[in-house]
Amino acid sequence: MSAHNERPVLEVEDLSVAFHDRGGELVAVRGVSFAVAPGETLALVGESGCGKSLTAYALLGLLPANARARGRVRLEGRDILGLEGEAMRRLRGARIAMIFQEPMTALNPVLTVGAQIVEAIREHEAVSRAEARARALALLARVRIPDPERRFGEYPHRLSGGMRQRVMIAMALACTPAVLIADEPTTALDVTVQAEILDLLDDLRCETGMAVVLITHDLGLVAEHADRVSVMYAGRVVETRSAETLIAAPLHPYTRGLLAARPRLGTGPRRRLAEIPGQVPLLGAMPPGCAFAPRCPFAALPCRETLPSLDAAGSAAGRVACLRWNEIRASEQSAAPLGA
């Protein structure tokens, strides 16, 4: 991981996603903005239901029929949010690709993995079947699948979870995209395989210069594999900073709660994991102020009445959407209790 000063390859500005039905409009993603430079990894972090995956689907034009996205999404300087049909299909997989959360449902069970990679290549490039096959075999080797020739002819159910995830990565990289979105790429994998997959993504990012958007709920992964972090809660970004500074000194109470809930390995006495009480509010029952206020130990009356904007975090590089973050930090630094 390193600092990146190049122009962003992906820029998302004020992205919102709303679902429409007979009951009206339900807004699931609210004013999300971020940018990613070539060779950089940005992590989108939050609990299930916070809008991380929905944000990714909006970027790729994969929203359900009753959902609408607003805002601006620029890929390599081109606004792609309004693209539909063939125009979007030409970009999807070629310039922006995605590794889905569960490879067993993302891969076609009746086609061999080799045939699926070949299809991904020939969909976007005018190459012969033989050339596409050679490239597919090279991709399988690149993602460290042993005996690529044999695995090329296997069906997905014959492969382990880690192998299937590597096939998904190979398919995503088939046309050398500028941006790779990895949606919980290590779900249901054991710890050793998780590390291998994420190390592989890091190596491929360094080799190709692609930007990576890593969607996860695991701040442990963020500490090791991300350059910057945007923490999402109830469809909004509530804190965005460098991974190093955010892990060392989180500002938003929700980020603090996520970090406190991380399991810690060690030889000391066992303790119960901390937990954030309550749950993410339902789309149709968002509180009028800060959405996290009902679960926040620092919430005061203004928090319950005023929706905080994502403002510059003073001397702490980044931005945070909390009315009291400065008070909370000041009280901790002075070791004085903060009253609500």
Steps between C-alpha positions, in 0.01 A plus 500: 500500500623847420393855440336570164504846346377408150168619365221268622397227258160473673315800645164465674314820591180527702380152403151408622298185434124491556246220467157583361180309568133575557584627847731771368878537503748339740852642487761232574821684407527870584751744356800267486821651360849355462786474250762234428832548322681243284681247718306601811269295723198669656301299754125549546424379853183446702248251633269302272224727373710818500493537121850384404403239242215712367751778434712254301200376298413862414853554364463201267140565395376184673216649706157332514233630263325698775818682611633830366845651550571873502823694522817469295735207437805577285714212375824618336341845467177376338165525678356147490204517740245558225631231265266212417489188285787437263692814600517381863576140400805617304643659815395236751772238514729695267573820698321434829458146635368335814575199715169396651451392857409136434676343201277191499201713408697731269651221290286305251473142636452341154807653334862415572702774664718523190201556274380781727834682492520458121150644470598803711798569272317452168205711617726806505782425258509374141733203553485140382382223729853358506651833604231548766571149631872574525427821690257320731765242586750780567245670728442178697875474549519867595247457782709206622269214411714185476480291182307759292449258209305258717308768690401668172266207427353472852148604599466746793362238744822299461711784641552612860367836618844656475550365147159630390591843636825492301300415186278803570811717529635358172170583325501852647857557379441349155493836322733691736240736654595840638286442810433177687220484757544218750177439693584307819744287296590271793152419634473136621870432440727383781756742640797359307318516165371850583856621540608334175215659302562849638876473451428392141281806442775724642758343268275533194421862586872579518569313173219655296451841664125445528300675772324274751180569695494245783158452659521344846369506856839390637720788614781250559523450123492876449802555722710266285369553148350850453650843441186692592168415666144630464279378784131472407200497729133498397588584140733794575875542535562599863881505502766493229873510576823318431491142629795563730353804675151356521614176663730687741249767606142461372285812527139394436332306784387235249857445379609476865233235557611296198861507617406409858306198371804351325619172654852523638745214509730466797593310811326726751171431678203428277237772480163545336503674165368854509185554297308795363150484650195520276495466124519702179169689459253385235483706181148615577579592861810720486529731804487876426855574617808281498399146402747359755368710792265227637803269541762760592631531860600863434174621342348824630179679406648682195613162361141379501373811322773599251639290215880551513683577177828334404740778601876536508637340816710797607868416542415129460522435125169383356132571557248395762120535536457549876394811692705404807814330371723788614346505848535125533865508400577800721338334801705185446821694463433683826373178665189691609157332476274631226141553608216450254 
